Amino acid sequence: MANLTLAIDDKLLREARIKALEQGTSVNEICRRAIERLVNRNENRERVAAGLRASFANALPRAAYRTMAAAKRSQSR
């Protein structure tokens, strides 16, 4: 596991230490979990976006086909 050095405001660090004590953990663990959530949220957004792009790519041609078919039916009347 790699080490990371942060520059952080003294007051913020003090408050983080208090939170860590209340939660029975460490500031290091709080930071690690926050970074994991950030990374996972971004990865999830990318997966959702890719799925939406694929859905739209499949849906648009069908929608265009239905529109053209409806136009042909109205012309033949």
C-alpha positions as CSV (number, residue, x, y, z in Angstrom):
1,M,0.0,0.0,0.0
2,A,1.3,3.5,-0.9
3,N,1.6,6.4,1.5
4,L,0.2,9.8,0.8
5,T,1.1,13.2,2.4
6,L,-1.6,15.8,2.6
7,A,-1.5,19.5,3.4
8,I,-4.7,20.2,5.4
9,D,-6.0,23.2,7.4
10,D,-5.3,22.7,11.1
11,K,-8.9,23.2,12.1
12,L,-10.1,20.7,9.5
13,L,-7.6,18.1,10.7
14,R,-8.7,18.7,14.4
15,E,-12.3,18.2,13.4
16,A,-11.4,15.1,11.4
17,R,-9.6,13.6,14.4
18,I,-12.7,14.2,16.6
19,K,-14.9,12.5,14.0
20,A,-12.5,9.6,13.7
21,L,-12.5,9.2,17.5
22,E,-16.3,9.3,17.5
23,Q,-16.4,6.6,14.8
24,G,-13.7,4.5,16.4
25,T,-11.4,4.8,13.4
26,S,-8.5,6.9,12.1
27,V,-8.2,10.0,9.9
28,N,-6.3,7.8,7.6
29,E,-9.2,5.4,7.3
30,I,-11.7,8.2,6.8
31,C,-9.6,9.6,4.0
32,R,-9.1,6.2,2.3
33,R,-12.8,5.5,2.4
34,A,-13.6,9.0,1.0
35,I,-11.2,8.5,-1.9
36,E,-12.6,5.0,-2.6
37,R,-16.1,6.4,-2.7
38,L,-15.0,9.2,-5.1
39,V,-13.3,6.7,-7.4
40,N,-16.2,4.2,-7.3
41,R,-18.8,7.0,-7.9
42,N,-16.8,8.2,-11.0
43,E,-16.5,4.6,-12.3
44,N,-20.2,4.0,-11.8
45,R,-21.0,7.2,-13.7
46,E,-18.9,6.0,-16.6
47,R,-20.7,2.6,-16.6
48,V,-24.1,4.3,-16.5
49,A,-23.1,6.7,-19.3
50,A,-21.8,3.9,-21.4
51,G,-25.1,2.0,-20.9
52,L,-27.1,5.0,-21.8
53,R,-25.1,5.6,-24.9
54,A,-25.6,2.0,-26.0
55,S,-29.3,2.2,-25.3
56,F,-29.7,5.4,-27.3
57,A,-27.6,4.0,-30.2
58,N,-30.1,1.0,-30.4
59,A,-33.2,3.1,-29.8
60,L,-32.7,5.9,-32.2
61,P,-32.6,3.7,-35.4
62,R,-35.8,2.0,-34.3
63,A,-37.5,5.3,-33.6
64,A,-36.4,6.6,-37.0
65,Y,-37.8,3.4,-38.6
66,R,-41.2,3.9,-36.8
67,T,-41.3,7.5,-37.9
68,M,-40.6,6.6,-41.5
69,A,-43.1,3.8,-41.5
70,A,-45.8,6.1,-40.1
71,A,-45.0,8.7,-42.7
72,K,-45.4,6.1,-45.5
73,R,-48.7,4.9,-44.1
74,S,-50.0,8.5,-44.0
75,Q,-48.9,9.1,-47.6
76,S,-50.7,6.0,-48.8
77,R,-54.1,7.2,-47.4
